[in-house]
């Protein structure tokens, strides 16, 4: 499941390394905050050589992330991970991808709302005799 997420880098967590059956591994987790109307903070992870890609960014930088969601079971519990496979500067684009994969439009591309009509009195649909054009 490939998704995109655009957000501001909030915090970089400590790098974790270890030794597995296939050799040494490294993992870097970090937190990004979307710029939607209701911002969400999302913790994502980088594995292997991709850890070095994050070192060029500082908190406050806007990032565009390509990631996969993956869940696995361990001892009858499920664990979900958002694993980033590409990270790049967002070039000032605003808006984040909701978890469902939809893409929010950048602020510059959003259409302005049409002007609202002047308020209409509540009973304006009725004639003076109390009858109106309502179907009931």
N, C-alpha and C positions, 0 to 999 in steps of 0.2 A: 504494500500500500504506500504509494509515493505521495507525499504532501509537501506544500510550501508554507512557510511561516515567515512573515516580515515583522520585526520587532526591534526594540532597543535592548542592547546588552546591559543587564542590570548587575550581574555578579558572576564571577568565575570561581568555581569551587576548587579545592585542592586536587591536583593530579594524583591518580591512583595507579600504581604499577603492581605487577605480580608475576608469578611464574606458573605456567600451565604446562600441560602435556605437549603442547605445540611450541613452547618457548615462552619468552618474556612478552607480556602484554601491557598496554597502557590505556587508561581511560580518563577522559576529562569531561566533567559535567559543568554546565553553566546555565544561567537563568536569563531568559529574554521576556520582555513585556510587550504585548501587542499594543497597537495604537488605536484600537477600536473605540467605539463610544464607551464601552465598559471594558477597560483593559484587563487582560488576563496575564498572569505570570506563568511561564512554562519552563520546567527544567528539562533540558535535553542533554544528550551525551555524544561525545566523539570518541572513536576508538582508533588505536594504532597510529599510523603516521599522520592522520587527520588532526591529531592533537596539536601539531605544530601550526596548522592553519589558523587556529584561534589566537595565537600569541601576537598577531599583528593588530588585533582590535583591543580597544579599551572600553571600560564601562561608559555608557552613553552613546556609543556608536550604533547606527541603524544597520541591521543585518538582514539578509535574505537567506533563509535556510531551506535546503531540500532535505527531507527526512522520511524515514519509514517508521511506522508503528509496529511493534512486535510484542506479542504476549507469550509467556511460557508458564508451565505449571511446575511447581516444586512442592512436594509434601502437601498435596491437595490445596494449595494456594496458588493464585494466579498473579504474575508480576508483568507489568507492561513497561516498555522502554521506548522512548522517542530517540531513535538513532540517526544523527545527522550524517549525510554522506557528501554534502556540498555546502560550503559557507562562503558568502561573498558580501561585499558592501551593498546596501540597499539603495544607494544613490539618492537619498533624501525622500524616497517613496514612503508614504504613510499608509496605514491600514495593515491589518494582519489577516492571515488566513484563519478562518474559524476551524475548529477541530474537525468539522465535517468535510473540509477540503474546499469550501467555497472561497472565492477571492474577493476581498473588500476592495472597492475602487479607491484609488489614491485621491487625496483631498482636492487636488487640482482638476481631476477628471469628473468629480461629482457635479451633477446638474443642480443649479439653484432651485429652490422650491418656488412654485408658481405663487403669485400673490393671492392671498386669501380674500374672498369676496367680503364686502362690508357685512356686518352682522345683520341678520334679518329677524324682525320680531317673531316671537314664538307663534302667534296666532295669525300671521300674515297670509296663510293659505286659505283663510276663511273670508267669505264675503261679509258685508255688514249685517246681513240677516242671519248669520251663524252657519249657513251652508257653505260648503267649500268644494274643491275639486278632489277631495280625498275619496278613495274607492270604498270606504266603509262608513 
